[in-house]
Amino acid sequence: MAARPSWRCRVCGAAWPCSPARLSLLGEYREDRVALLVYLATLFCEAAGDLAGHDRLSDRFITWARAR
């Protein structure tokens, strides 16, 4: 999970969700992509307040998780 308000990974320090966090989330929600997207959208809204002025937050939080 992310350390707030920086939204950096508590394990590796990278911008959350980092690659290991993404893989973990995809595994956890493998049967329900919609639930994953709802969860990420909720976190995106919370992060938007903490990270005001940062570009591409939607890519960081949501776009990567859409089905391909």
DSSP file (Angstrom, degrees, kcal/mol; ACC not computed):
  #  RESIDUE AA STRUCTURE BP1 BP2  ACC     N-H-->O    O-->H-N    N-H-->O    O-->H-N    TCO  KAPPA ALPHA  PHI   PSI    X-CA   Y-CA   Z-CA
    1    1 A M              0   0    0      0, 0.0     9,-1.5     0, 0.0     2,-0.2   0.000 360.0 360.0 360.0 161.3    0.0    0.0    0.0
    2    2 A A  E     -A    9   0A   0      7,-0.2     2,-0.5     8,-0.1     7,-0.2  -0.520 360.0-124.5 -84.5 145.4    1.0    3.6   -0.5
    3    3 A A  E  >> -A    8   0A   0      5,-3.2     4,-2.4    -2,-0.2     5,-1.0  -0.762  47.9-105.9 -82.2 130.9    2.4    5.9    2.1
    4    4 A R  T  45S+     0   0    0     -2,-0.5    43,-0.0     1,-0.3     0, 0.0  -0.850  88.8  15.5-108.6 146.2    0.3    9.0    2.3
    5    5 A P  T  45S+     0   0    0      0, 0.0    -1,-0.3     0, 0.0    -2,-0.0  -0.967 128.9  49.5 -93.1   6.9    0.4   11.8    1.5
    6    6 A S  T  45S-     0   0    0      2,-0.1    -2,-0.2    45,-0.0     3,-0.1   0.743  89.3-143.0 -78.3 -21.7    3.3   11.1   -0.8
    7    7 A W  T  <5 +     0   0    0     -4,-2.4     9,-2.5     1,-0.2     2,-0.3   0.911  50.0 142.3  55.9  45.8    1.7    8.1   -2.5
    8    8 A R  E   < -AB   3  15A   0     -5,-1.0    -5,-3.2     7,-0.2     7,-0.2  -0.867  61.1 -92.4-111.7 150.8    5.0    6.2   -2.7
    9    9 A C  E  >  -A    2   0A   0      5,-3.5     4,-1.1    -2,-0.3    -7,-0.2  -0.369  24.1-144.4 -63.4 133.7    5.3    2.5   -2.1
   10   10 A R  T  4 S+     0   0    0     -9,-1.5    -1,-0.2     2,-0.1    -8,-0.1   0.689  97.7  44.0 -71.7 -18.0    6.1    1.6    1.5
   11   11 A V  T  4 S+     0   0    0    -10,-0.2    -1,-0.1     3,-0.1    -9,-0.0   0.914 132.1  10.6 -91.9 -53.5    8.3   -1.3    0.3
   12   12 A C  T  4 S-     0   0    0      2,-0.1    -2,-0.1     3,-0.0     3,-0.1   0.603  89.3-125.2-107.9 -13.9   10.4    0.1   -2.6
   13   13 A G     <  +     0   0    0     -4,-1.1    -3,-0.1     1,-0.3     3,-0.1   0.443  63.8 133.3  84.6  -1.1    9.7    3.9   -2.4
   14   14 A A  S    S-     0   0    0      1,-0.2    -5,-3.5    -6,-0.1    -1,-0.3  -0.330  72.8 -74.8 -76.8 164.4    8.6    4.1   -6.1
   15   15 A A  B    S-B    8   0A   0     -7,-0.2    -7,-0.2     2,-0.1    -1,-0.2  -0.401  73.8 -86.2 -58.3 129.6    5.5    6.0   -7.1
   16   16 A W  S    S+     0   0    0     -9,-2.5    -1,-0.1     1,-0.2     3,-0.0  -0.683 115.3  42.8 -88.5 139.1    2.5    3.8   -6.1
   17   17 A P  S    S-     0   0    0      0, 0.0    -1,-0.2     0, 0.0    -2,-0.1   0.268  85.0-179.5 -83.6 121.7    1.2    1.7   -7.7
   18   18 A C     >  -     0   0    0     -4,-0.2     4,-2.7     1,-0.1     5,-0.2  -0.175  47.0 -87.5 -74.3 175.2    4.7    0.4   -8.6
   19   19 A S  H  > S+     0   0    0      1,-0.2     4,-2.4     2,-0.2     5,-0.2   0.913 128.8  47.9 -57.0 -46.9    5.2   -2.6  -10.7
   20   20 A P  H  > S+     0   0    0      0, 0.0     4,-2.2     0, 0.0    -1,-0.2   0.897 112.7  49.7 -62.6 -36.6    5.1   -5.1   -7.9
   21   21 A A  H  > S+     0   0    0      2,-0.2     4,-2.7     1,-0.2    -2,-0.2   0.899 109.9  51.3 -66.9 -39.6    2.0   -3.5   -6.5
   22   22 A R  H  X S+     0   0    0     -4,-2.7     4,-2.8     2,-0.2     5,-0.2   0.930 110.5  48.2 -62.5 -45.3    0.3   -3.6   -9.9
   23   23 A L  H  X S+     0   0    0     -4,-2.4     4,-2.1     1,-0.2    -1,-0.2   0.909 112.5  49.2 -61.8 -41.3    1.1   -7.3  -10.2
   24   24 A S  H  X S+     0   0    0     -4,-2.2     4,-2.7    -5,-0.2    -2,-0.2   0.921 112.2  47.6 -63.2 -44.5   -0.3   -7.9   -6.8
   25   25 A L  H  X S+     0   0    0     -4,-2.7     4,-2.5     2,-0.2    -2,-0.2   0.911 110.3  51.8 -64.4 -42.7   -3.5   -6.0   -7.5
   26   26 A L  H  < S+     0   0    0     -4,-2.8    -1,-0.2     1,-0.2    -2,-0.2   0.894 113.0  46.2 -61.5 -38.9   -4.0   -7.8  -10.8
   27   27 A G  H >< S+     0   0    0     -4,-2.1     3,-1.1    -5,-0.2    -2,-0.2   0.920 112.8  48.8 -67.6 -43.8   -3.6  -11.1   -9.0
   28   28 A E  H 3< S+     0   0    0     -4,-2.7     3,-0.3     1,-0.3    -2,-0.2   0.866 122.6  33.1 -64.2 -36.8   -5.9  -10.1   -6.2
   29   29 A Y  T >< S+     0   0    0     -4,-2.5     3,-1.9    -5,-0.2     7,-0.3   0.052  78.9 124.5-107.3  23.8   -8.6   -8.8   -8.6
   30   30 A R  T <  S+     0   0    0     -3,-1.1     3,-0.3     1,-0.3    -1,-0.2   0.770  78.6  45.3 -59.3 -26.3   -8.1  -11.3  -11.4
   31   31 A E  T 3  S+     0   0    0     -3,-0.3    -1,-0.3     1,-0.2     2,-0.2   0.512 120.0  38.8 -93.3  -5.6  -11.7  -12.4  -11.3
   32   32 A D    <>  +     0   0    0     -3,-1.9     4,-1.7     1,-0.1    -1,-0.2  -0.571  54.2 167.8-149.6  78.8  -13.2   -8.9  -11.1
   33   33 A R  H  > S+     0   0    0     -3,-0.3     4,-2.4     1,-0.2     5,-0.2   0.844  81.9  58.8 -62.3 -35.0  -11.5   -6.2  -13.2
   34   34 A V  H  > S+     0   0    0      1,-0.2     4,-2.3     2,-0.2    -1,-0.2   0.919 104.5  50.1 -62.3 -43.1  -14.4   -3.8  -12.6
   35   35 A A  H  > S+     0   0    0      1,-0.2     4,-2.5     2,-0.2    -1,-0.2   0.889 109.4  52.4 -62.3 -38.5  -13.9   -4.0   -8.8
   36   36 A L  H  X S+     0   0    0     -4,-1.7     4,-2.8    -7,-0.3    -2,-0.2   0.930 110.0  48.0 -61.2 -45.4  -10.2   -3.3   -9.4
   37   37 A L  H  X S+     0   0    0     -4,-2.4     4,-2.4     2,-0.2    -2,-0.2   0.873 111.3  49.8 -65.7 -37.0  -11.0   -0.2  -11.4
   38   38 A V  H  X S+     0   0    0     -4,-2.3     4,-2.1     2,-0.2    -1,-0.2   0.929 112.3  48.4 -64.9 -45.0  -13.5    1.0   -8.8
   39   39 A Y  H  X S+     0   0    0     -4,-2.5     4,-2.1     1,-0.2    -2,-0.2   0.934 114.0  45.8 -59.5 -47.8  -10.9    0.5   -6.1
   40   40 A L  H  X S+     0   0    0     -4,-2.8     4,-2.7     1,-0.2    -1,-0.2   0.868 110.2  53.9 -66.0 -36.4   -8.3    2.4   -8.1
   41   41 A A  H  X S+     0   0    0     -4,-2.4     4,-2.1     2,-0.2    -1,-0.2   0.881 107.9  51.2 -64.6 -37.4  -10.7    5.2   -9.0
   42   42 A T  H  X S+     0   0    0     -4,-2.1     4,-1.7     2,-0.2    -2,-0.2   0.929 112.9  44.5 -64.0 -45.6  -11.4    5.6   -5.3
   43   43 A L  H  X S+     0   0    0     -4,-2.1     4,-3.1     1,-0.2     5,-0.2   0.872 109.1  57.9 -66.4 -36.5   -7.7    5.8   -4.5
   44   44 A F  H  X S+     0   0    0     -4,-2.7     4,-2.4     1,-0.2    -1,-0.2   0.918 105.6  49.7 -58.1 -44.3   -7.2    8.2   -7.5
   45   45 A C  H  X S+     0   0    0     -4,-2.1     4,-0.9     2,-0.2    -1,-0.2   0.896 113.1  46.4 -63.4 -40.3   -9.7   10.6   -6.0
   46   46 A E  H >X S+     0   0    0     -4,-1.7     4,-1.1     1,-0.2     3,-0.5   0.920 113.9  48.0 -66.7 -43.4   -8.0   10.5   -2.6
   47   47 A A  H 3X S+     0   0    0     -4,-3.1     4,-3.3     1,-0.2    -2,-0.2   0.835  99.9  66.8 -67.5 -32.9   -4.5   10.9   -4.2
   48   48 A A  H 3< S+     0   0    0     -4,-2.4    -1,-0.2     1,-0.2    -2,-0.2   0.861 101.9  48.7 -58.3 -35.3   -5.7   13.8   -6.4
   49   49 A G  H X< S+     0   0    0     -4,-0.9     3,-0.6    -3,-0.5    -1,-0.2   0.887 117.2  40.5 -70.1 -38.8   -6.2   15.9   -3.3
   50   50 A D  H 3< S+     0   0    0     -4,-1.1    -2,-0.2     1,-0.2    -1,-0.2   0.812 122.0  40.7 -77.8 -31.1   -2.7   15.0   -1.9
   51   51 A L  T >< S+     0   0    0     -4,-3.3     3,-2.3    -5,-0.1    -1,-0.2  -0.120  77.3 166.2-112.9  35.6   -0.9   15.2   -5.3
   52   52 A A  T <   +     0   0    0     -3,-0.6     3,-0.1     1,-0.3    -3,-0.1  -0.245  68.3  26.7 -53.3 134.6   -2.6   18.3   -6.7
   53   53 A G  T 3  S+     0   0    0      1,-0.3     2,-0.3    -5,-0.1    -1,-0.3   0.293  87.8 127.2  93.7  -9.2   -0.6   19.6   -9.7
   54   54 A H    X   -     0   0    0     -3,-2.3     3,-0.5    -6,-0.2    -1,-0.3  -0.652  55.1-130.8 -81.4 136.6    0.9   16.2  -10.6
   55   55 A D  T 3  S+     0   0    0     -2,-0.3    -1,-0.0     1,-0.2    -3,-0.0  -0.491  76.9  16.9 -84.1 154.6    0.3   15.3  -14.3
   56   56 A R  T 3>  +     0   0    0     -2,-0.2     4,-2.0     1,-0.1    -1,-0.2   0.747  66.2 148.6  62.5  31.7   -1.0   12.0  -15.5
   57   57 A L  H <> S+     0   0    0     -3,-0.5     4,-2.6     1,-0.2     5,-0.3   0.861  71.3  58.3 -62.8 -33.6   -2.5   10.7  -12.3
   58   58 A S  H  >>S+     0   0    0      1,-0.2     4,-2.8     2,-0.2     5,-2.3   0.897 106.7  47.7 -65.5 -36.9   -5.1    8.8  -14.2
   59   59 A D  H  4>S+     0   0    0      3,-0.2     5,-1.1     1,-0.2    -1,-0.2   0.928 113.7  48.3 -64.1 -43.9   -2.4    6.9  -16.1
   60   60 A R  H  <5S+     0   0    0     -4,-2.0    -2,-0.2     1,-0.2    -1,-0.2   0.875 126.2  25.0 -64.5 -39.2   -0.7    6.1  -12.8
   61   61 A F  H  <5S+     0   0    0     -4,-2.6    -2,-0.2    -5,-0.1    -3,-0.2   0.801 136.2   7.3 -99.3 -32.1   -3.8    5.0  -11.0
   62   62 A I  T >X5S+     0   0    0     -4,-2.8     3,-1.8    -5,-0.3     4,-0.5   0.806 107.2  66.6-122.5 -50.1   -6.3    3.7  -13.6
   63   63 A T  G >4<S+     0   0    0     -5,-2.3     3,-1.3     1,-0.3    -4,-0.2   0.830  97.4  58.3 -55.3 -39.4   -5.3    3.4  -17.2
   64   64 A W  G 34<S+     0   0    0     -5,-1.1    -1,-0.3    -6,-0.3    -2,-0.1   0.779 103.4  54.7 -61.3 -26.3   -2.8    0.6  -16.7
   65   65 A A  G <4 S+     0   0    0     -3,-1.8    -1,-0.2     2,-0.1    -2,-0.2   0.536  79.6 111.7 -90.4  -6.9   -5.5   -1.6  -15.2
   66   66 A R  S << S-     0   0    0     -3,-1.3     2,-0.0    -4,-0.5   -32,-0.0  -0.352  80.3 -96.7 -67.1 148.7   -8.0   -1.5  -18.0
   67   67 A A              0   0    0      1,-0.1    -1,-0.1    -2,-0.0    -2,-0.1  -0.349 360.0 360.0 -63.5 143.3   -8.4   -4.7  -20.0
   68   68 A R              0   0    0     -3,-0.1    -1,-0.1    -2,-0.0    -2,-0.1   0.394 360.0 360.0-103.9 360.0   -6.4   -4.9  -23.1
